[in-house]
Amino acid sequence: MKTDIAGERAVAPGELEAHPQLAGRLIPGGHALTLRVYYEDTDFSGIVYHANYLKFMERGRSDYMRLLGVVQGELFAQAAAEAPGFHFVVRAMQIDFLKPARIDDVLEVVTLSNEVMGASIILLQQVKRAGEVLVSANVRVAFVSQGRAKRIPDALRQATLNDAKEAAALVSSRP
């Protein structure tokens, strides 16, 4: 069984082969995760309860990191050696609710690396339905090891920095 950078279970043997889209997919500049809205995600009117978008975006961020580790296995080993017991925590979030999602909608959570700093990364996250942005958020996650903010290990920094550069190039090439 593969483990994540904190030494916890990340991917069971054969999981990616049996369920290739379970953790979403890496895209230029970041990650995309498709999910369906279930009854449990909605309020009494069938509209997604606002706090559940935070859960959707957390899944996107978690699976983005998971796929970076699976695709670039040495990245996690180096990060674990440089900062034992590390993890990311949300430091700040700015969120705009633009349009509602409803029960049975199929949504895509897109996570793009926006800026990589010493001990934190700013991610742009969007929840979309059929390409239309419903919710947009800027999320600052801090890298923490043994209870304290730490500089992001070089391998992990490089992977997210490469995605940030690719995402910036995509945004600047749009009309």
Secondary structure, 3 states (H helix, E strand, C coil): CEECCCCCEEECCCHHHHCCCCCCEEECCEEEEEEECCHHHECCCCEECHHHHHHHHHHHHHHHHHHHHHHCHHHHHHHHHHCCCEEEEEEEEEEEECCCCECCCEEEEEEEEEEECCCEEEEEEEEEECCEEEEEEEEEEEEEECCEECCCCHHHHHHHHHHHHHHHHHHHCCC
